[in-house]
């Protein structure tokens, strides 16, 4: 199936079918899943029918279903900019070390 060819409403129905099938697979009623997810049964029913619901509703349902890993696709890896990389390199470059004996031979001036 080419998901890019589906309408937004078709994708919502596909997500709803997924949630419903997972709920049935773990043998939970809508009432049970809704209570565990902290939502009303009617909100869960809307989600399962592919109706418009808040994104938070989907996240709550996926958490209870043990399917939060599906959202890892949205994780943006942290990248460092080239300028920040150069600054970090300069910060870690070796600094000049003064010889402790030289510092003792040349006492600070009294200015």
C-alpha positions in Angstrom: 0.0 0.0 0.0 1.3 3.4 -0.9 0.4 5.6 2.0 1.2 8.7 0.1 -1.8 8.1 -2.2 -4.3 7.9 0.7 -6.4 10.9 1.7 -6.1 12.3 5.2 -9.4 10.7 6.2 -8.2 7.3 4.9 -5.1 7.6 7.0 -7.2 8.5 10.1 -9.3 5.4 9.4 -6.1 3.3 9.1 -4.8 4.6 12.4 -8.2 3.9 14.0 -8.2 0.3 12.7 -4.7 -0.2 14.1 -5.7 1.0 17.5 -8.9 -1.2 17.5 -7.0 -4.3 16.4 -4.3 -3.8 19.0 -6.9 -3.2 21.7 -8.7 -6.4 20.7 -5.4 -8.3 20.6 -4.7 -7.5 24.2 -8.3 -8.4 25.1 -9.4 -5.0 26.4 -12.8 -3.4 26.1 -13.1 0.2 25.0 -14.1 1.1 28.5 -11.0 -0.6 29.9 -8.6 1.0 27.5 -10.2 4.4 27.8 -10.0 4.3 31.6 -6.3 3.3 31.5 -5.5 6.0 29.0 -7.4 8.7 30.9 -10.0 9.4 28.2 -13.6 8.8 27.8 -14.9 5.8 26.0 -16.6 8.0 23.4 -13.2 9.7 22.6 -11.6 6.2 22.1 -14.5 5.3 19.9 -13.9 8.4 17.8 -10.3 7.4 17.4 -11.1 3.8 16.4 -13.6 5.0 13.8 -11.0 7.3 12.3 -12.6 10.5 13.3 -10.7 13.7 14.1 -9.2 13.6 17.7 -6.4 15.3 19.5 -2.9 14.0 18.9 -2.7 13.6 22.7 -5.5 11.1 22.5 -3.5 9.0 20.1 -0.4 9.2 22.3 -2.4 8.1 25.3 -3.9 5.1 23.5 -0.5 4.1 22.1 1.0 4.2 25.5 -1.5 1.9 27.0 -1.3 -0.4 24.0 2.5 -0.6 24.4 3.1 0.9 20.9 4.8 4.2 21.7 7.8 3.0 19.7 5.9 3.9 16.6 6.5 7.5 17.4 10.3 7.1 17.2 10.1 7.9 13.5 9.4 11.5 14.6 12.6 11.8 16.6 15.1 14.3 15.2 18.7 13.4 15.8 20.7 16.1 17.3 23.3 17.5 14.9 26.1 20.0 15.6 26.7 22.8 13.2 30.1 23.2 11.5 30.8 26.4 13.5 29.9 24.8 16.8 32.2 21.9 15.9 35.1 24.2 15.2 34.5 26.0 18.5 34.5 22.7 20.4 37.7 21.7 18.7 39.4 24.9 19.7 38.2 24.5 23.3 39.9 21.1 23.5 43.1 22.2 21.8 46.2 21.8 23.9 46.9 25.0 25.9 50.4 26.3 26.5 51.7 25.1 29.9 54.0 27.3 31.9 56.8 25.7 33.6 56.4 26.2 37.4 60.2 26.8 37.8 60.1 29.7 35.3 57.2 31.3 37.2 59.3 31.2 40.4 62.4 32.7 38.7 60.3 35.7 37.5 58.3 37.0 40.4 55.4 39.3 39.5 56.3 42.9 39.1 55.3 45.4 41.7 53.5 47.8 39.4 
